[in-house]
Every structure is written in C-alpha cells, then in structure tokens.
Amino acid sequence: MRISTAYAFESSVANLQRRQSALTDSQEQLTSGKRVQRASDDPAAAAQAERALAASSRVVAQQRALDASKNDMQLSESALGDASNLIVQARDLVVTAGNGTYTDSDRATLVQQLQGLRTDLLGVANRTDANGRYLFGGQGSDTQPLVDAPGGVTYNGSSGQQQAATSETMPLSIDGRAAWLQAPDPANPGSTISLFDSLDQTINALATPGQSSAQIAQTVSRGLGGIDAASANLSAWRSHAGAQLTRADGIDARLSQAKLDAQTQRSTAEDLDMVQAVSEFQSRQSGYDAALKTYSMVQQMSLFQYIK
C-alpha cells in the first residue's frame, strides 16, 4: 500500500489536534475542579447533578419558610409571656380591690390601672412580626385581628393558623380568637369566656360606686375566675408555641441533612478526582509532547527536503 506524503502530514496534524484537545480538556477540568462541565461530558452524571441541585434548592426554600415560622413562634411565645405578666398584675389589682376597707375613690384608682393593663393586653394581642404579619391573625389578614368595639373586643380575622411552606406542617401564626376570646369557662362547662370581656365586666363593676362589701366580694370572685381561666388558656397556647419551636428544631435538622445529602450526590456526580486527573493530565501532556516530536520528524520526510 502506497502512503502519500500528504496523508502522512494530515495524519500527524490530526493526531496532534486530538491530543491537544484532550490536553485542553484536562486543563479545564483541573482549573474548574469539575469532571462534568457540560451535559455532553457525561449525560447521566449531568442529569444526576441537576436533580441534586434541584433538591438542594427546594430544601433551601423550605429552610427559609421554616426560619420564618420559628421567628413568628418565638415572637408569639414571647408575646404570650408578656401577656401572662400583665394578667398577673391585673389579678393582683382585682384581689386588692376586694379589700373591705377600700373606698370608692380607692377602687377608682385601681380601675384606672386595670384599664391601662387592658390596653396593654390588647396591644400584645395585636403584635406583628418584622414583615407586618399579625402573630395572632389566624389564617392571615392585613387588618389587626382584635378590635376594641363598643360591645367589647371582637375578632376581625379568620380562625385557624397560617401554615409555612415546609415539608412538614409548621404554623406562621396563632389563632387569636381561640387564644384570647375562647377560654374554657369553668363556671359554665362547654362554654367559653373572653379575657377582655372578663376584664371589662370586672372593671365596670368595680367602677360602680355605693356597692356593699358582699357585692364587691362577688365581683372580685367572678372576675378572678374569668381572669384565671383566660390565663390558663393563654398558658396552654404558650406551651403550644414552645412545642412548635421544638418541632422546628427537629425539622431543621432533617432539612440540613437532606441538603447535605443533595450536595454530596451532586459532588459525586460532577466533581473531579484530583489525583486521577493530575495523573491523566501528565499522561496526556507526555502524549502531546510525543506527537509534537513525531510531527517534527514527519516534516523532515518531505521529498523536497531530499532535493535540497
């Protein structure tokens, strides 16, 4: 078989270009640290890496939603703690008002303090988070949930709890109606009592002048019963918020593990084995050097070189 000089040149150049391309690929892999830089490098690994990246992105979104829930539950738990402290102060004032030696003027002073505490409690019930979302807004509303109306405090929201977009159900708010206005009434089993109604009734009764000691004692007893029932209900909701925070810690740990698993899967699919890559680069570099020497020798085999 006759091999022409032109074929020898073309074959050498083609071989040189292939080795140069392979060497360039190795250089790109070493500088990027990635074995798979394009889908064409390894379609199966590229698809696996893409699925892992999507899973990691979903986990990150769920972690942000979980953080929002944890923040709101912390704020809600703190608000309910503040409410409990205010209720303790109100209860002490009601007990003090039952003192038989107190005059109408003395009780009027206590009534003013009770009214101030009631206002503070209403402010706590309408607290918001950093995003302006009401902590006790139930399923969500742009208006404050507990409104002071002529007939007493009413709930201007939707009962229930707003949920965060996580893999496991986590609340973003607390049902303000159930927490503040629907405490189980110990005097009437099966019915509920509102903290604000109980305070309003007690304040109005204590503000009425000329009552006998028996009437005052009855007002104090009834008021303490309602306040204690409302306080127990708020304590139960505070415990609920604390339990949600404990659940959030567990969910956070599971999401962190899922994110780590996704990152590991992606790394396995597309990351480069540096030891193997360096060895392969050196081998390709040696091959490229040999191809250059071969090409140089082929150039000298031209008939024109002999004619010269």
Buried (B, 14 or more C-beta within 10 A) or exposed (E): EEEEEEEBBEBBEEBBEEBBEBBEBBEEBBEEEBBBBEEEBBEEBBEBBBBBBEBBEBBEEBBEBBBBBBBBBBBBBBBBBBBBEBBEBBBEBBEBBBEEEBEEEEBEEBBEBBBBBBEBBBBBBBBBBEEEBBBBBBBBBEEBBBBBEEEBBBBBBBEBBBBBEBBEEBBBBBBBBBBBBBBBBEEEEEEBBBBBBBBBBBBEBBBEEEBEEEEBEBBBEBBBBBBBBBBEBBBBBBEBBBEBBEBBEEBBEEBEEBBEBBBEBBEEBBBBEEEEBEEBBEEBBEBBEEBBEBBEEBEEEBEEEEEE
